[in-house]
Amino acid sequence: MSEAVHADPHADPRVGPPTAPPAEEVLDLGYARLDLSRAARTGDPEVVYGPGKSGEQVVTALRTLHQRNPDRAVLATRLSPEAIALAQQQLPKARIDSLARTAVLGTTPSPRGRVLVLSAGTADAAVSREAAITVGTHGAAVEEIHDVGVAGLHRLLAVQHRFAEADALVVVAGMEGALPSVVGGLTGVPLIGVPTSTGYGTGAGGHAAMLAMLNSCAPGLTVVNIDNGYGAGVHAARIARRAGAPEEESR
């Protein structure tokens, strides 16, 4: 004799039974398993990480992700000179940035929200550029301000009025890593600090800057790993997109 099944008296009759989440879609290229459902889960397609891949592998992965996400730009980062040269040859529509070592293929989304990327000095330009390109690819407007390190504090104060125009700030600095702390004391805009591996003597490859940022007394400062412009760019873009979304979409 089977057991009786009792309906939940609190269940909403307008709502059907729960459905299983969509199956994860993975495409096995042999050397990589592309996560084709990432855009549906997170709002952003998978990114091609260049190290460990040949130029041909980078190009194939980038082209495949673009084909499966035709309405969104896709990004490849940390590309070798070989991969950059091959992408320029085989993907003529890709936007290559040799300084940031990135390639972007496809249409950049209409920007929502705004991110301001500040860098302490020219030596930090590759990381700050990676952050800026990531922000744009991930759907937020971006502007860069360079060479405003604390050694010439007047240069930073001259652009202080720009901070409030942004929904998020990315602040890139090496050496002693002081710039994010100073910026954090001047504004309440969400702030991501990016330590870089630049500096004299015993900077320990960026560890001095990273520890300084992690120990900042400026509240509200989030810190990513050394030279991680990509990670900072994604975080800042997501903050800006939420801030720039219509109220009903941001709930």
N, C-alpha and C positions, 0 to 999 in steps of 0.2 A: 504494500500500500504506500503510495507516494505521499510525501509531506505536502500539506497545503501551502500555497504561496500567497502571502498576504501583501497587499499593496501598501506602500508607504503613505500614511494619511497626510503627511506634510509635503509630498511630492507635488510639483507643479504639473498639471496635466498637459500644459502647452509645450512642455519640454520633453523630447524623446529620450530614449535610453542613452547613456554615455557612449561615445564612439571612441575607437582607438585612435591615437595620434597617427598622422601620416607616416608611412614607412620612410626611414632614412634612405636617401638615394646616394649611392657611392659609385663612382666610376673608377675602376682599377686600370691604371695606365702601365702597370708593371713596376715602375719605379716610384709611383705615388698613387694614393687612393683619394681622388678628389671628392670633397664633401659638397655635393651639388645641392643639398637642402639647407645649407647654412644661411643663405639669404632669407629663406622662409622662416627660419628659427630666430635669427638675430637681427635681420634687417640689412645685413652686409654680406656680400659674397665672400668665399674663401680667397685668401691672398696667397700668391706664389712666393715662397721664401727661396731666394736664389742659391745660397751656399749649399754645396753637396749635389747640385744639379748641373748637368752640362747645359750649354747654350741651347741645344736642340730640345732638351727636356723642358727648359724654361719656356721656350716659345710654344711648344705643344701644349703645356699646361695652361698657359695664358690664353692661347687661342681657344682651347676647349672650354674654359670657364666663361669666356666671352660669348661663345656660341650658346651656352646653356643659360646665360644671363644677358640676353641681347639688349635689355633696357637699362642696364647698369654698367658703369665703368668697372673694370677689374684691374687689380694692381699687382705688380711684381716688385719685390724689394731686394736690396743687397745683391745686385747683379754684378757678375764678373765682367771684365772688359769683353770677353768672348761672347757672353750672353747679350750684352748691349749691342755689339756689332751685328750679331745674328738677328736680334729683334729689329734693328733698323733696316736690315735687308729683307726679312721675311714678313714683317708686320709694319708696312709703311704708314699705316694709320695710327700706330702706337705713338704716344707722346713720351719721349725718352728724356730723362734728366740725368746727365752724367755726374753731376755733383752729388745728388742724392742717391744715385745708382738705382733708379726706379724706372719702370715702364708702366704706362696706363693705357688700356685699350678699351674703347667704348665711350659712350656718352656719360659725362659727369652729371649727377643728379642736380636738379634745380636746388640751389642752396637754401637751407633753413637755419637761421641763427648765424652767429658770427664768432670766429675764433681769431685771437691775436697771438702771433708767435713772436716772442722776444728772444734774441740771442745776445750773449755777453760779448762775443768777439768773432772775428773772421774765422778763427780756428774751429768754431762751433758750427760753421755754416752748413756742413754736410748733414749734420744731425737735425738742425732746425729746418733745413729744406725737406728732409724726409718727413718730418712732422707736418709741414705745411701741405705737401702733396697728399699725404694720407688724409688730412682733414678735408681737402677738396674732393677727393675720391669718395669719401664717406659721407658726403652730402651737406657740408656746411661751408659758408663763405669764410675765406681766410685772408689775412693780411700779415705781412712780415715786417718787423722792425729789427734791424741789425745793429750790432756794435754799441750796446748801451750798458756795458759792464760797469761794475761799481768802482773801478779805478778812475772813472770820470763820471762821478755821480750826477753832474749837471746834465749830462746827455740823457740819463734816465728821467730826471725830473722834467726835462723839456717835453717828454712824450707822456707824462703821467695822465694828462687829461684824456688820452686815448683809451685808457684801461676800461672806463665805464661804458664804452661803445661795444664792448665784447661780451658775449655770454660765457666765454671761458678763455683762460690765458694758458699758453704753453711757454714756459721760461726755461731756456737752455743755457747751461753754464758749466765750465770746467774749472780748473785750478782749485780754489777753495770753495766754489759752489755757493757764493753768498747771494747772487742775484735773486733767486726765488724768495729768500727770506726778506730782502729789502722790498721787493714788489709786494709780497704778502702783507707787509706793514703799511702799504700805501693804498690798498684796495681790498674790497670784500668779494670781488669777482672770483668764481671757482678757478683754482690755480693748480696746474700740473708742473712739477719741477722735473727737468731732465738733466741728470749729471752726465758730463762727457769726459772722455779719457784724455783730454788735453791738459797740459800744465808742465811746469818745470819740476825737476828733481823728484821728490818722493810723493808725488800725487797718487802713486800706486794705481796707475791706469784708470783713474776716475773714482776710486774708492774713497778718497778724501772728500771729493765733491758730494758723492752719494751720502756719506755719513753726515756731512754738514747739513744737507737738505733734510735728511731723516730726523735730525736733532734740532731742526729749526724751532724757534719759539714763536714764529708767526703762525697763528692758527689757520686751519683749513687748507694746508698745503699737502697735496698728494704727490708722491715721488715714484717714478718708474725706474727701471734698471738703467745701468750705464749705457749711454749711446742709443737708448731705445726711443728714437723719434717716432717710430711707427706706433708703438703702444700708446704714447702720449697723444698722438694724433687721433687715434680711434676713440680714446676716452673723451678728449675735448670735443670731437665731432658729435658724439652721442649726447653730451651735455647740451651743446648748441642746438642740435636738432630738436631735442625735447623742449628747450626754451623757445624756439622759433616756431613750434607747431601750434596750430589752432587749439584752443582749450579742449575741445571735445576729443581731439586726437591724442593729446598728451596724458589723458586719464588712464 
